Amino acid sequence: MKSNYIKEKQTLEQEITELLENQKLYTPSFSVSEKVHSVIQNYLSIKVLSVDLINTFIDRITVLDREHIQIKYTFQEEMDCLLKTIHSREKAGE
């Protein structure tokens, strides 16, 4: 019986860890860092792509071949987190 309880405890602890991670996705006040927020605010009204805008938001562009490029954004981690949250919320809404 002790062995079964230990396994059940481990399973429940793993579930708790997963639920706590998922909880982060559903916090109503998801926000990006203050630095990212202020940069975005500065560029919200811009209608034309400029060198300054590209330099601010794009860290590197790599041409892989004639048909493919790879773009690394300056705020890649924040963007990945934001996209993950959006996709998770879309799936939850289905």
Short mmCIF file of the C-alpha atoms (twelve columns), coordinates in Angstrom:
data_MODEL
# 
_entry.id   MODEL 
# 
loop_
_atom_site.group_PDB 
_atom_site.id 
_atom_site.type_symbol 
_atom_site.label_atom_id 
_atom_site.label_alt_id 
_atom_site.label_comp_id 
_atom_site.label_asym_id 
_atom_site.label_seq_id 
_atom_site.Cartn_x 
_atom_site.Cartn_y 
_atom_site.Cartn_z 
_atom_site.pdbx_PDB_model_num 
ATOM 1  C CA . MET A 1  0.000   0.000  0.000   1 
ATOM 2  C CA . LYS A 2  2.854   2.360  0.799   1 
ATOM 3  C CA . SER A 3  4.186   1.946  -2.733  1 
ATOM 4  C CA . ASN A 4  0.786   2.854  -4.187  1 
ATOM 5  C CA . TYR A 5  0.562   5.951  -1.988  1 
ATOM 6  C CA . ILE A 6  4.030   7.071  -3.034  1 
ATOM 7  C CA . LYS A 7  3.119   6.695  -6.714  1 
ATOM 8  C CA . GLU A 8  -0.161  8.524  -6.195  1 
ATOM 9  C CA . LYS A 9  1.654   11.323 -4.335  1 
ATOM 10 C CA . GLN A 10 4.167   11.688 -7.173  1 
ATOM 11 C CA . THR A 11 1.372   11.767 -9.745  1 
ATOM 12 C CA . LEU A 12 -0.524  14.419 -7.794  1 
ATOM 13 C CA . GLU A 13 2.612   16.525 -7.318  1 
ATOM 14 C CA . GLN A 14 3.247   16.397 -11.061 1 
ATOM 15 C CA . GLU A 15 -0.347  17.412 -11.764 1 
ATOM 16 C CA . ILE A 16 -0.035  20.325 -9.350  1 
ATOM 17 C CA . THR A 17 3.140   21.492 -11.098 1 
ATOM 18 C CA . GLU A 18 1.423   21.324 -14.497 1 
ATOM 19 C CA . LEU A 19 -1.650  23.138 -13.215 1 
ATOM 20 C CA . LEU A 20 0.452   25.919 -11.712 1 
ATOM 21 C CA . GLU A 21 2.249   26.347 -15.060 1 
ATOM 22 C CA . ASN A 22 -1.074  26.459 -16.905 1 
ATOM 23 C CA . GLN A 23 -2.426  28.937 -14.385 1 
ATOM 24 C CA . LYS A 24 0.157   31.450 -15.564 1 
ATOM 25 C CA . LEU A 25 -1.465  31.340 -19.016 1 
ATOM 26 C CA . TYR A 26 -4.838  32.349 -17.672 1 
ATOM 27 C CA . THR A 27 -3.985  35.265 -15.457 1 
ATOM 28 C CA . PRO A 28 -6.270  38.092 -16.539 1 
ATOM 29 C CA . SER A 29 -3.528  40.685 -16.344 1 
ATOM 30 C CA . PHE A 30 -0.985  39.158 -18.714 1 
ATOM 31 C CA . SER A 31 1.487   41.863 -19.571 1 
ATOM 32 C CA . VAL A 32 4.836   42.330 -21.181 1 
ATOM 33 C CA . SER A 33 7.782   43.973 -19.494 1 
ATOM 34 C CA . GLU A 34 7.718   47.717 -18.950 1 
ATOM 35 C CA . LYS A 35 10.527  48.182 -21.488 1 
ATOM 36 C CA . VAL A 36 8.619   46.333 -24.217 1 
ATOM 37 C CA . HIS A 37 5.429   48.174 -23.358 1 
ATOM 38 C CA . SER A 38 7.047   51.603 -23.633 1 
ATOM 39 C CA . VAL A 39 8.713   50.727 -26.953 1 
ATOM 40 C CA . ILE A 40 5.422   49.481 -28.392 1 
ATOM 41 C CA . GLN A 41 3.611   52.597 -27.193 1 
ATOM 42 C CA . ASN A 42 6.112   54.758 -29.089 1 
ATOM 43 C CA . TYR A 43 5.366   52.979 -32.366 1 
ATOM 44 C CA . LEU A 44 1.605   52.414 -32.195 1 
ATOM 45 C CA . SER A 45 0.670   55.289 -34.450 1 
ATOM 46 C CA . ILE A 46 3.263   54.604 -37.160 1 
ATOM 47 C CA . LYS A 47 1.717   53.662 -40.502 1 
ATOM 48 C CA . VAL A 48 4.883   53.320 -42.614 1 
ATOM 49 C CA . LEU A 49 7.736   50.899 -42.126 1 
ATOM 50 C CA . SER A 50 10.943  52.758 -41.363 1 
ATOM 51 C CA . VAL A 51 14.560  51.878 -40.690 1 
ATOM 52 C CA . ASP A 52 14.119  53.021 -37.093 1 
ATOM 53 C CA . LEU A 53 11.132  50.715 -36.639 1 
ATOM 54 C CA . ILE A 54 13.013  47.753 -38.118 1 
ATOM 55 C CA . ASN A 55 16.065  48.419 -35.959 1 
ATOM 56 C CA . THR A 56 13.893  48.588 -32.855 1 
ATOM 57 C CA . PHE A 57 11.898  45.396 -33.340 1 
ATOM 58 C CA . ILE A 58 14.162  43.164 -35.440 1 
ATOM 59 C CA . ASP A 59 17.431  41.848 -34.100 1 
ATOM 60 C CA . ARG A 60 18.503  39.837 -37.142 1 
ATOM 61 C CA . ILE A 61 17.216  38.657 -40.532 1 
ATOM 62 C CA . THR A 62 18.793  35.545 -41.990 1 
ATOM 63 C CA . VAL A 63 18.239  34.558 -45.617 1 
ATOM 64 C CA . LEU A 64 18.085  30.757 -45.671 1 
ATOM 65 C CA . ASP A 65 17.478  30.329 -49.393 1 
ATOM 66 C CA . ARG A 66 15.530  31.971 -52.235 1 
ATOM 67 C CA . GLU A 67 12.170  31.242 -50.621 1 
ATOM 68 C CA . HIS A 68 12.840  31.291 -46.877 1 
ATOM 69 C CA . ILE A 69 14.030  33.848 -44.368 1 
ATOM 70 C CA . GLN A 70 14.363  33.720 -40.623 1 
ATOM 71 C CA . ILE A 71 13.581  36.753 -38.479 1 
ATOM 72 C CA . LYS A 72 14.816  37.076 -34.899 1 
ATOM 73 C CA . TYR A 73 12.920  39.774 -33.068 1 
ATOM 74 C CA . THR A 74 14.463  41.998 -30.428 1 
ATOM 75 C CA . PHE A 75 11.787  41.013 -27.924 1 
ATOM 76 C CA . GLN A 76 11.604  37.365 -29.017 1 
ATOM 77 C CA . GLU A 77 11.023  35.898 -25.542 1 
ATOM 78 C CA . GLU A 78 8.166   38.265 -24.796 1 
ATOM 79 C CA . MET A 79 6.635   37.626 -28.215 1 
ATOM 80 C CA . ASP A 80 6.903   33.847 -27.766 1 
ATOM 81 C CA . CYS A 81 5.231   34.086 -24.386 1 
ATOM 82 C CA . LEU A 82 2.495   36.309 -25.766 1 
ATOM 83 C CA . LEU A 83 1.857   33.998 -28.731 1 
ATOM 84 C CA . LYS A 84 1.791   30.955 -26.445 1 
ATOM 85 C CA . THR A 85 -0.793  32.667 -24.270 1 
ATOM 86 C CA . ILE A 86 -2.920  33.653 -27.261 1 
ATOM 87 C CA . HIS A 87 -2.862  30.126 -28.699 1 
ATOM 88 C CA . SER A 88 -3.672  28.571 -25.326 1 
ATOM 89 C CA . ARG A 89 -6.599  30.900 -24.791 1 
ATOM 90 C CA . GLU A 90 -7.875  30.228 -28.319 1 
ATOM 91 C CA . LYS A 91 -7.768  26.471 -27.713 1 
ATOM 92 C CA . ALA A 92 -9.509  26.860 -24.359 1 
ATOM 93 C CA . GLY A 93 -12.260 28.862 -26.065 1 
ATOM 94 C CA . GLU A 94 -12.965 26.176 -28.677 1 
# 
